[in-house]
Amino acid sequence: MSNWRRPDPLTRDLIHLINARRHDHGDADSAVETLQAFLEQDREHDLLTVLAALDEEMAEWMFDLLSEAACSVAIDQDEPAADDRLNYAIMAALELPLQANLNLPLRLKIDPVATADLLHQHLRLPAGTIVTVEPRLLTDATLDLLTLHELNAHISSLADSERRQAIAARLHPPVESTAYLMFELIGSPDSGMPDSLEEEDREGLLKGLVAQCPELAPASHMIEAPVYAAYAMFDAQNAVRLHRLADETVAVWRDLDPAVRSRTIVHLHTQCGNGVYMPIWTDLFDPELPEDYGPVWTSPDVWVFTADLPIEWPGEMLTNRLLAEGCTRFENHIVEAPDN
């Protein structure tokens, strides 16, 4: 007990809001404020650690609030409206399909003013909402370098009427054939995002964007409603991390003796049952070795978010990547947490 310390006040607030949710009397606004305080102190890792420990329902609840906290900030008003309604600054993202065989260096340039008009029209935004747009589409490998703290600082500065700064200094080649349109809604009467897009709005939006950026693929059926930028960031990081895990596994597999390589089995491990933030790893097994020998090689853990994704998704993505590289023998292992 000599090393035991009381949690700091902010951690106690986090414990209280989780317990309140468990007993069905939580305050969402208070929860968002607490999570924003963590992000302002650059304590994102503490929140991710808690997410990994929660059960799935609680973790998805907290993940949604964390995304809102990172990307939605109430705007201070000199003269509050008569009905005391707040206005918000929101950072959002729209995932878009890219053409195959892109040339490097990437351009991915768009007209911020024309794109703002497109978004205003096809997202059917309320009058008075100002739209600001990143002048380049961002790749998953670019978003991989961002954090929730940086997203929150970015949208907070815009809410304080500071000059808009670029989100990323440079583009990195994409891992998958997608790019992200990042934009802000300033003065929105609601902190949420549109739930859906009509077919005509999807087509009109993509048509207008393809006219500006020929690197986009004209596949309007692949466009879904925009999300908080935090969702796009985690989706991008998932793709990049899983591809790197596959690359590392294949590199070791290729380095094996040809006879061993021909009989090696790749075990794909997916942790589940403990929420939306979970580790994935790979083992290479030689079936001719005794069971107590263990794997020939084990990868480091790769942590991914699985909110709104089927549990098979990481294993399926890894399998497809490894198959393309020549690995053909797999076993999927879903590892349940002992307390779930």
Legacy VTK file of the C-alpha trace (Angstrom):
# vtk DataFile Version 3.0
C-alpha trace
ASCII
DATASET POLYDATA
POINTS 340 float
0.000 0.000 0.000
2.978 2.355 0.427
3.052 2.965 -3.346
-0.689 3.573 -3.634
-1.729 7.053 -4.680
-5.152 8.620 -4.963
-6.161 9.295 -8.570
-5.916 12.925 -9.604
-9.164 14.948 -9.730
-9.587 14.522 -13.494
-9.194 10.755 -13.270
-11.761 10.698 -10.459
-14.150 12.623 -12.727
-13.607 9.989 -15.420
-14.370 7.192 -12.932
-17.524 8.997 -11.811
-18.854 9.489 -15.348
-18.246 5.799 -16.188
-20.042 4.700 -13.015
-22.890 7.116 -13.742
-23.297 5.607 -17.207
-23.398 2.114 -15.723
-26.272 3.207 -13.519
-28.113 4.986 -16.364
-27.896 8.515 -14.999
-24.898 9.920 -16.867
-24.684 13.466 -18.225
-23.317 13.426 -21.785
-22.358 17.123 -21.719
-20.401 16.649 -18.503
-18.709 13.565 -19.961
-17.611 15.490 -23.065
-16.182 18.278 -20.894
-14.196 15.761 -18.833
-12.808 14.052 -21.944
-11.894 17.422 -23.456
-9.966 18.255 -20.301
-7.941 15.048 -20.757
-7.180 15.977 -24.369
-6.213 19.535 -23.460
-3.679 18.076 -21.009
-2.404 15.745 -23.776
-3.471 12.652 -21.794
-4.878 10.745 -24.728
-2.996 7.583 -23.753
-4.830 7.477 -20.408
-8.162 7.475 -22.218
-7.095 4.752 -24.646
-5.961 2.606 -21.722
-9.387 2.954 -20.122
-11.098 2.157 -23.441
-9.148 -1.087 -23.708
-10.360 -2.156 -20.252
-14.075 -1.440 -20.709
-16.667 -3.895 -21.952
-17.848 -3.449 -25.540
-21.026 -1.471 -24.845
-19.300 0.932 -22.443
-16.290 1.306 -24.722
-18.407 2.198 -27.755
-20.312 4.746 -25.653
-17.065 6.330 -24.491
-15.520 6.150 -27.981
-18.440 8.129 -29.436
-18.149 10.754 -26.700
-14.367 10.908 -27.131
-14.760 11.553 -30.866
-17.232 14.335 -30.146
-14.974 15.777 -27.445
-11.963 15.850 -29.790
-13.795 17.401 -32.728
-16.635 19.539 -31.365
-16.151 22.728 -29.347
-18.772 25.192 -28.108
-18.148 28.725 -29.392
-18.046 31.468 -26.780
-20.676 34.094 -27.560
-20.369 37.722 -26.474
-24.149 38.003 -26.421
-25.890 34.660 -25.795
-28.983 33.963 -27.871
-32.357 34.543 -26.261
-33.008 30.789 -26.058
-29.503 30.109 -24.635
-28.668 27.807 -27.564
-24.976 27.272 -28.239
-23.127 27.332 -31.529
-20.359 24.826 -32.234
-17.166 24.464 -34.216
-16.942 20.914 -35.566
-14.115 19.146 -37.354
-15.408 16.552 -39.813
-14.152 14.175 -42.487
-15.535 12.604 -45.644
-13.889 9.423 -46.964
-13.439 9.400 -50.751
-12.293 6.715 -53.244
-9.036 7.214 -55.174
-8.062 6.093 -58.658
-5.743 3.095 -58.966
-2.062 3.527 -59.928
-1.654 7.060 -58.633
1.331 9.065 -59.834
3.790 10.447 -57.297
4.153 13.050 -55.987
0.484 13.257 -55.072
-1.490 16.388 -55.781
-4.909 15.712 -54.257
-5.633 19.442 -54.464
-9.111 20.906 -54.233
-10.542 24.434 -54.270
-11.471 25.254 -50.649
-14.096 27.857 -51.617
-15.817 25.739 -54.284
-15.679 22.697 -52.001
-17.179 24.659 -49.112
-20.105 25.567 -51.380
-20.500 21.907 -52.393
-20.574 20.791 -48.763
-23.030 23.512 -47.791
-25.373 22.451 -50.571
-25.145 18.664 -50.394
-24.888 18.277 -46.627
-27.907 20.605 -46.409
-26.288 22.683 -43.680
-28.277 25.358 -41.803
-27.960 28.935 -42.962
-25.233 30.801 -41.103
-22.936 27.760 -40.818
-19.488 28.625 -42.180
-17.537 25.816 -43.868
-13.736 25.834 -44.059
-11.899 23.146 -46.008
-8.400 21.656 -46.024
-7.009 22.524 -49.513
-5.696 18.991 -50.050
-7.239 15.614 -49.505
-5.310 13.743 -46.817
-4.182 10.117 -47.071
-4.402 7.453 -44.395
-0.614 7.530 -43.991
-0.861 11.293 -43.360
-3.634 10.933 -40.768
-1.641 8.167 -39.077
0.663 10.863 -37.688
-2.117 12.885 -36.034
-3.529 12.602 -32.507
-6.815 13.452 -30.810
-4.968 16.185 -28.928
-3.961 17.822 -32.219
-7.484 17.581 -33.634
-8.888 19.164 -30.490
-6.294 21.955 -30.504
-7.048 22.650 -34.175
-10.800 22.990 -33.791
-10.415 24.909 -30.515
-8.257 27.525 -32.248
-10.897 27.992 -34.943
-13.608 28.296 -32.295
-11.516 31.110 -30.798
-11.460 32.855 -34.219
-7.770 32.212 -34.768
-6.330 31.951 -38.273
-6.775 28.558 -39.908
-3.578 26.487 -40.111
-2.991 23.430 -42.280
-3.675 20.180 -40.434
-0.693 18.343 -41.970
2.568 19.708 -43.335
2.947 17.178 -46.159
1.184 14.261 -47.843
2.360 10.676 -47.519
1.548 8.001 -50.139
-1.695 6.189 -49.269
-1.761 2.623 -48.003
-5.279 2.050 -49.314
-7.176 3.599 -52.226
-8.909 6.230 -50.122
-8.399 9.865 -49.215
-10.092 12.073 -46.637
-11.683 15.461 -47.149
-11.194 17.301 -43.856
-13.383 20.320 -43.111
-14.822 22.416 -40.292
-18.329 23.642 -39.621
-18.154 26.951 -37.753
-21.321 28.219 -36.079
-23.296 24.987 -36.332
-26.373 24.937 -34.076
-25.796 21.234 -33.352
-22.627 19.391 -32.281
-23.638 16.267 -34.221
-23.070 15.151 -37.821
-25.587 14.430 -40.626
-26.844 10.838 -40.303
-27.085 10.111 -44.027
-26.739 11.462 -47.562
-29.356 11.264 -50.286
-28.278 9.584 -53.517
-28.477 12.861 -55.456
-26.318 14.573 -52.844
-23.680 11.824 -52.987
-23.525 12.058 -56.764
-23.485 15.855 -56.826
-20.803 16.049 -54.159
-18.481 13.550 -55.843
-19.054 15.016 -59.307
-18.006 18.432 -58.046
-14.928 17.022 -56.303
-13.786 14.867 -59.250
-13.934 17.966 -61.452
-11.374 19.581 -59.113
-9.244 16.524 -58.358
-8.873 13.912 -61.154
-7.105 11.554 -58.717
-10.523 10.743 -57.246
-12.490 7.769 -58.566
-16.080 8.482 -59.723
-17.683 5.937 -57.390
-20.470 7.757 -55.601
-21.833 4.534 -54.053
-18.700 4.423 -51.859
-19.426 7.775 -50.219
-21.126 7.755 -46.841
-22.223 10.542 -44.529
-19.387 12.569 -42.998
-18.091 11.670 -39.543
-16.110 13.377 -36.827
-12.485 13.672 -37.921
-11.529 11.390 -35.021
-13.283 8.460 -36.725
-11.378 9.110 -39.953
-8.109 9.349 -38.042
-8.615 5.997 -36.324
-9.814 4.291 -39.519
-6.696 5.561 -41.283
-4.421 4.445 -38.455
-6.037 0.990 -38.492
-5.306 0.580 -42.202
-1.700 1.747 -41.896
-0.931 -0.344 -38.804
-2.431 -3.535 -40.215
-0.561 -3.119 -43.486
2.681 -2.606 -41.573
1.949 -5.708 -39.506
1.434 -7.677 -42.727
4.650 -6.278 -44.217
6.630 -7.228 -41.142
5.132 -10.738 -41.044
5.840 -11.323 -44.736
9.424 -10.067 -44.383
10.128 -12.611 -41.635
8.272 -15.388 -43.545
10.401 -14.759 -46.641
13.578 -14.894 -44.579
12.842 -18.423 -43.362
14.553 -21.456 -44.839
12.499 -22.439 -47.959
11.610 -25.846 -46.489
10.364 -24.237 -43.260
8.576 -21.478 -45.164
6.596 -24.007 -47.227
5.012 -25.537 -44.138
4.751 -22.456 -41.914
1.304 -21.566 -40.582
0.455 -17.915 -39.881
-1.672 -17.457 -36.764
-3.734 -14.247 -36.819
-4.660 -13.225 -33.273
-7.521 -10.852 -32.550
-8.282 -9.802 -28.998
-11.972 -9.208 -28.381
-14.450 -8.973 -25.563
-12.818 -5.933 -23.988
-14.231 -3.063 -25.986
-13.318 -1.259 -29.188
-9.592 -0.744 -28.663
-7.759 -4.040 -29.012
-4.423 -5.627 -29.906
-3.815 -7.768 -32.982
-0.679 -9.788 -33.579
0.693 -12.600 -35.729
2.672 -15.762 -34.983
4.611 -17.951 -37.405
4.374 -21.624 -36.451
6.297 -24.606 -37.797
3.988 -27.645 -37.388
6.982 -30.025 -37.341
8.262 -28.505 -34.112
6.821 -29.699 -30.772
3.960 -27.649 -29.338
5.978 -26.510 -26.346
8.558 -24.976 -28.710
6.171 -22.127 -29.433
6.142 -19.868 -32.477
9.162 -19.347 -34.704
8.391 -15.627 -34.527
5.793 -13.391 -32.901
5.036 -9.867 -34.049
4.598 -6.924 -31.699
1.031 -6.015 -30.776
-0.755 -3.596 -33.080
-3.617 -1.739 -31.423
-6.657 -0.927 -33.551
-10.113 0.524 -33.054
-13.027 -1.673 -34.063
-15.992 0.640 -33.454
-18.726 -0.029 -36.020
-16.596 -2.753 -37.621
-17.253 -6.520 -37.619
-14.883 -8.455 -35.374
-13.570 -10.431 -38.380
-12.438 -7.274 -40.179
-8.797 -7.088 -38.974
-8.176 -10.796 -39.636
-9.798 -10.576 -43.072
-7.708 -7.566 -44.032
-4.480 -9.191 -42.853
-5.295 -12.463 -44.605
-5.899 -10.719 -47.932
-2.638 -8.796 -47.655
-0.614 -11.889 -46.737
-2.221 -13.959 -49.501
-1.175 -11.303 -52.009
2.415 -11.686 -50.795
2.507 -15.483 -51.081
1.519 -16.704 -47.601
-1.195 -19.342 -48.012
-1.630 -21.152 -44.671
-3.570 -19.375 -41.919
-5.381 -19.942 -38.671
-7.545 -17.280 -37.064
-7.491 -17.068 -33.284
-9.978 -14.825 -31.482
-8.721 -14.450 -27.931
-11.443 -13.720 -25.390
-10.587 -11.619 -22.379
-10.811 -13.875 -19.266
-13.187 -11.542 -17.418
-15.685 -11.369 -20.322
LINES 1 341
340 0 1 2 3 4 5 6 7 8 9 10 11 12 13 14 15 16 17 18 19 20 21 22 23 24 25 26 27 28 29 30 31 32 33 34 35 36 37 38 39 40 41 42 43 44 45 46 47 48 49 50 51 52 53 54 55 56 57 58 59 60 61 62 63 64 65 66 67 68 69 70 71 72 73 74 75 76 77 78 79 80 81 82 83 84 85 86 87 88 89 90 91 92 93 94 95 96 97 98 99 100 101 102 103 104 105 106 107 108 109 110 111 112 113 114 115 116 117 118 119 120 121 122 123 124 125 126 127 128 129 130 131 132 133 134 135 136 137 138 139 140 141 142 143 144 145 146 147 148 149 150 151 152 153 154 155 156 157 158 159 160 161 162 163 164 165 166 167 168 169 170 171 172 173 174 175 176 177 178 179 180 181 182 183 184 185 186 187 188 189 190 191 192 193 194 195 196 197 198 199 200 201 202 203 204 205 206 207 208 209 210 211 212 213 214 215 216 217 218 219 220 221 222 223 224 225 226 227 228 229 230 231 232 233 234 235 236 237 238 239 240 241 242 243 244 245 246 247 248 249 250 251 252 253 254 255 256 257 258 259 260 261 262 263 264 265 266 267 268 269 270 271 272 273 274 275 276 277 278 279 280 281 282 283 284 285 286 287 288 289 290 291 292 293 294 295 296 297 298 299 300 301 302 303 304 305 306 307 308 309 310 311 312 313 314 315 316 317 318 319 320 321 322 323 324 325 326 327 328 329 330 331 332 333 334 335 336 337 338 339
